[in-house]
Amino acid sequence: MFPSVRLRAHATVRTRRRRPGTAPAGRSASYAEFPVRSEARMPEAFRVAGLAATRVGPEHLDGLVGLDSDPQVMASLGGPRPREVTEAHLGYDMEQWEREGFGMYALVAEGGDVIGRAGFRSTVLAGVEEVEVGYSLLTGWWGRGIATAAVDQIIGLAGLTELALSIAATVGPANRASLRVLEKAGFVYERQLVRAGETMGLYRRVLPPGPWGEGPGVVTADGCPVEVYAALPADGRAKLVDDRIRAGSSVLDLGCGTGRIAEPLAALGHRVVGVDNSPEMLVHLRAAQPVKADIATLDLGDRFDAVILASNLVNHPDPATRQALLDVAAAHFTPSGVLLVERQPPSWFEQCHAGHTNTATIGEVTTILNVHARLGDLVSATVTYGLRGRRWSQHFTTRWLTDDDLRRALADAGLDLQGLFGPDGTWAAAMHARPR
Ligand SMILES: C[S@@+](CC[C@H](N)C(=O)[O-])C[C@H]1O[C@@H](n2cnc3c(N)ncnc32)[C@H](O)[C@@H]1O
C-alpha cells in the first residue's frame, strides 16, 4: 500500500477541529469530503502482534531503506526505491508527525530490527484531502496476521482519538493480500482512481462517532442486532436481581432489549416496565410493559421499588452521557428503593489489550470479541455474532470504570454504592444517599 506516493507540498493547512458528524455550513456531511481531524494526537508508541510500533524517526532510516529496496516487498508498491527516496519519505513522515500529530510507525521486532512500517499519511487523492492508511512488511514476516493486526489497531486508535471520520486506502487490483487485510479491517470499495499513472481501487473505512452495527434485519442505534438478542436465552441475571428485591416489587428495566431480564422477572411476580429506544426490541416483551423512549431524557413521572441499568450502559465512553443515565435512574426509584447496575468489571478491562479475542457460545449464538485498541480508559472493540449461518458485527467503545470511579459517578447522581455482587463484582447496588 502507499504505491508511488507523491509527496505533497508540506505547507498543509490543518483542518479545523470539527465535531464528528458536523460539516461546514452549506456543505453536506460527506465523510469523503471532510476527513475531520481533531487536535488530539495519536499515541507515539504501542505494541502490536509482539512488535513495538514507534513513531518513525531518523534511527529507523537504515531499516526502512532495507524494506524499500526489497524487490518482493515493493513488487506492488511501484518497485524498489533508492535510499534518497526512502529518506525523503521518512522526512515527510517525521514532519507530518510534528505538524499533525499522527503518522507512520516503524514496526520493530525484539532485538531492535525494523521489520516494517504501518500508519497514516495525510495525502490528496483525486483532489480530495484524505487520511490514508498504509503498511509494508519484510517478506519473512508475511502470512502471520501482522498487517491485519497493525491496521486494525491503528484504525481503532484513530477512532479513539477522533483523528478522522474517514480513512482511505488505495490498492492495486493484483495486490490480493492487501485487499484481504483491508476487507478484514472493515474497508469498503468506493471507486477506481488513477494514481501516478496506475489504476487503483480506493477503499474507505468510515469511523462513526458512536457505536454501530451491521448485518441482516434490524440493528439498534447502539449496534445490537434484534434477531440475535431475540435468540439469546435468558440467563441468571433475573435471578440475581430477584434475590435483591422484595416479592411483588415494581421494577423499571432501562435498556431492556427483548426482555431477557424483564420477562423472567415478570414471571417471578414482579410488575416490570421495560424501556428501550428500539421498538423492534420492545415487540418481544410479553408480560413486561414496554415503553419506547431514550433513557437519557426519560421522565415517567413514577417511582419504582427497583431500577435496573444493565448491559454495561454505565460504561458509556462519554462521561456526560453516563451521568445522564445515572441521573434518570436515580429519579425513578423510591426513597427506600434500589438501583442495580450491571457493568463491565475491572477484570474484563485488565485483559482487553489490542489484539485480545474471546469466543463464546450462548445458546444458539456464537460471539467473537476482537479488541482493536486501548487508549487510557477507553477500549474499542467489535463483537461478531453468528446465528444459523448468519453474521452481524457490533462496534463499540467502552470506558473502564474502577470501583472508585463507579462510586464517584453514583455519588454525583446522589446515590451511595451499597455493594458489589455477581461474578467478578459485575453488579452494583446503590441507594439514595442519606442527607448529611
Ligand atoms: C446490549 S442490549 C441489552 C438488552 C438487554 N438488557 C439484555 O441484556 O439482553 C442494549 C439495549 O439497550 C438499548 N439502549 C441503548 N441505549 C439506549 C438509550 N439511550 N435509550 C434507550 N435504549 C437504549 C438498545 O436499544 C438495546 O436494546
Ligand as a Chemical Component Dictionary entry (heavy atoms), coordinates in Angstrom:
data_LIG
# 
_chem_comp.id                   LIG 
_chem_comp.type                 NON-POLYMER 
_chem_comp.pdbx_formal_charge   0 
_chem_comp.three_letter_code    LIG 
# 
loop_
_chem_comp_atom.comp_id 
_chem_comp_atom.atom_id 
_chem_comp_atom.alt_atom_id 
_chem_comp_atom.type_symbol 
_chem_comp_atom.charge 
_chem_comp_atom.model_Cartn_x 
_chem_comp_atom.model_Cartn_y 
_chem_comp_atom.model_Cartn_z 
_chem_comp_atom.pdbx_ordinal 
LIG C1  C1  C 0  -26.922 -4.780 24.695 1  
LIG S1  S1  S 1  -28.624 -4.566 24.567 2  
LIG C2  C2  C 0  -29.111 -5.381 26.034 3  
LIG C3  C3  C 0  -30.565 -5.624 26.187 4  
LIG C4  C4  C 0  -30.942 -6.334 27.490 5  
LIG N1  N1  N 0  -30.645 -5.522 28.658 6  
LIG C5  C5  C 0  -30.244 -7.676 27.570 7  
LIG O1  O1  O 0  -29.456 -7.864 28.495 8  
LIG O2  O2  O -1 -30.491 -8.521 26.720 9  
LIG C6  C6  C 0  -28.793 -2.863 24.964 10 
LIG C7  C7  C 0  -30.193 -2.330 24.740 11 
LIG O3  O3  O 0  -30.221 -1.006 25.255 12 
LIG C8  C8  C 0  -30.918 -0.190 24.344 13 
LIG N2  N2  N 0  -30.389 1.174  24.534 14 
LIG C9  C9  C 0  -29.108 1.556  24.492 15 
LIG N3  N3  N 0  -29.013 2.872  24.759 16 
LIG C10 C10 C 0  -30.271 3.309  24.972 17 
LIG C11 C11 C 0  -30.816 4.583  25.294 18 
LIG N4  N4  N 0  -30.046 5.656  25.444 19 
LIG N5  N5  N 0  -32.149 4.678  25.454 20 
LIG C12 C12 C 0  -32.934 3.589  25.283 21 
LIG N6  N6  N 0  -32.469 2.359  24.985 22 
LIG C13 C13 C 0  -31.160 2.230  24.836 23 
LIG C14 C14 C 0  -30.637 -0.767 22.987 24 
LIG O4  O4  O 0  -31.628 -0.426 22.057 25 
LIG C15 C15 C 0  -30.599 -2.259 23.304 26 
LIG O5  O5  O 0  -31.851 -2.845 23.142 27 
# 
loop_
_chem_comp_bond.comp_id 
_chem_comp_bond.atom_id_1 
_chem_comp_bond.atom_id_2 
_chem_comp_bond.value_order 
_chem_comp_bond.pdbx_ordinal 
LIG C1  S1  SING 1  
LIG S1  C2  SING 2  
LIG S1  C6  SING 3  
LIG C2  C3  SING 4  
LIG C3  C4  SING 5  
LIG C4  N1  SING 6  
LIG C4  C5  SING 7  
LIG C5  O1  DOUB 8  
LIG C5  O2  SING 9  
LIG C6  C7  SING 10 
LIG C7  O3  SING 11 
LIG C7  C15 SING 12 
LIG O3  C8  SING 13 
LIG C8  N2  SING 14 
LIG C8  C14 SING 15 
LIG N2  C9  SING 16 
LIG N2  C13 SING 17 
LIG C9  N3  DOUB 18 
LIG N3  C10 SING 19 
LIG C10 C11 SING 20 
LIG C10 C13 DOUB 21 
LIG C11 N4  SING 22 
LIG C11 N5  DOUB 23 
LIG N5  C12 SING 24 
LIG C12 N6  DOUB 25 
LIG N6  C13 SING 26 
LIG C14 O4  SING 27 
LIG C14 C15 SING 28 
LIG C15 O5  SING 29 
# 
